[in-house]
Amino acid sequence: MRILALDYGSARCGCAISDPTGTIATPLPALEPPEAKAVAELVERHEVELVVVGMPISLGGGEGPQAAVTREFCRELERLLDVPLETHDERFTTRQAERTARDGAVAAEDSLAAAHLLEAYLEAQAARRAREAKGDD
């Protein structure tokens, strides 16, 4: 399953996509400005089956003003998409992206954050499937 991850911001939207097996995350160019229509075009062009949007959750687990803006973007995006949309906690992805950039990655920092978000989402889904297979869920 090909998944598109988004690190939404008011100035730009970082993007990353998985391979068809849903195991490897690759940064794409960031969208400037971050328009839902441009995301919908990416979904169609790359035959995406699921969109994951990073939700800015505070360290304490709460949602602030940016989370409300992100949720509004998600609602707008859902009206344009024919594929499911999920949100996923994006805590620490910006910090991870900064480290990755310092280590020589050439993608835009926002798209590196989206790639880290996608990796975290894929890992969480794999862990959930493993728990279900063991009957722990």
C-alpha positions in Angstrom: 0.0 0.0 0.0 1.4 3.4 -1.0 1.1 6.0 1.7 1.6 9.7 1.5 2.6 11.5 4.8 2.3 15.2 5.3 4.0 17.6 7.7 1.5 20.5 7.4 2.5 24.0 8.1 1.1 27.4 7.2 4.0 28.2 4.9 4.7 24.8 3.3 3.7 21.2 3.6 6.5 18.6 3.8 5.7 15.4 1.9 7.0 11.8 1.9 5.8 8.7 0.2 6.2 5.0 0.9 7.2 2.4 -1.5 4.3 0.1 -2.8 5.0 -2.4 0.0 4.6 0.3 2.6 8.0 -0.2 4.2 10.3 2.6 3.0 9.7 6.3 3.4 11.1 8.7 0.8 10.9 12.5 1.0 9.2 14.4 -1.8 9.5 18.1 -2.6 7.6 20.3 -0.1 4.5 22.0 -1.3 4.6 25.8 -1.2 2.0 27.1 -0.5 0.4 24.1 1.3 -2.8 23.7 -0.8 -5.1 20.7 -0.4 -5.6 20.6 -4.2 -1.9 20.1 -4.7 -1.9 17.2 -2.2 -4.9 15.7 -4.1 -2.9 15.9 -7.3 0.0 14.1 -5.5 -2.3 11.4 -4.4 -3.6 10.8 -7.9 -0.1 11.0 -9.5 1.5 8.5 -7.1 -1.5 6.2 -6.8 -1.6 6.8 -3.1 -4.0 4.6 -1.1 -3.8 6.4 2.3 -2.8 9.9 3.5 -1.3 10.4 6.9 -1.2 13.9 8.3 1.1 14.8 11.2 -0.9 16.1 14.2 1.0 18.6 16.3 0.6 17.2 19.8 2.3 18.9 22.8 4.7 17.0 24.9 2.0 16.8 27.5 -0.3 15.2 25.0 -2.6 18.1 24.4 -3.6 19.9 21.2 -2.9 23.6 20.7 -3.9 26.2 18.0 -1.7 24.6 15.3 -3.6 21.3 15.8 -6.9 23.1 15.2 -5.5 24.5 11.9 -4.2 21.1 10.9 -7.6 19.5 11.6 -9.2 22.1 9.4 -6.7 21.3 6.6 -7.6 17.6 7.0 -11.3 18.3 6.6 -10.6 20.3 3.5 -8.4 17.5 2.2 -10.9 14.8 2.9 -13.5 16.6 0.7 -11.0 16.3 -2.2 -9.7 12.8 -1.7 -11.1 9.4 -2.6 -8.7 7.6 -0.2 -8.7 7.5 3.6 -7.0 10.1 5.7 -5.5 9.5 9.1 -3.6 11.6 11.6 -0.6 10.5 13.5 1.3 12.2 16.4 4.2 14.2 14.9 6.1 14.9 18.1 9.9 14.9 17.6 9.7 14.7 13.8 11.1 18.2 13.3 14.0 17.5 15.7 14.7 14.2 13.8 14.6 16.1 10.5 17.0 18.7 11.8 19.4 15.9 12.8 19.0 14.2 9.4 19.7 17.4 7.6 22.8 18.0 9.6 23.9 14.5 8.7 23.8 15.5 5.0 20.2 14.7 3.8 19.4 16.9 0.8 15.6 17.0 1.0 13.7 20.0 2.5 13.5 19.8 6.3 9.7 19.7 6.2 9.8 16.7 3.9 12.4 15.0 6.1 10.0 15.5 9.0 7.2 14.0 6.8 9.5 11.0 6.1 10.1 10.5 9.9 6.4 10.8 10.5 5.8 8.1 7.9 8.4 5.9 9.4 6.8 6.2 12.8 3.4 5.5 11.4 4.6 2.4 9.5 6.4 1.1 12.7 3.2 1.7 14.7 1.1 -0.2 12.2 3.6 -3.1 12.1 3.5 -3.3 15.9 -0.3 -3.2 15.9 -0.4 -6.1 13.4 2.1 -8.1 15.5 0.0 -7.6 18.6 -3.2 -8.6 16.7 -1.4 -11.7 15.4 -0.5 -12.7 18.9 -4.0 -12.0 20.1 -3.0 -9.2 22.5 -5.5 -6.7 21.1 
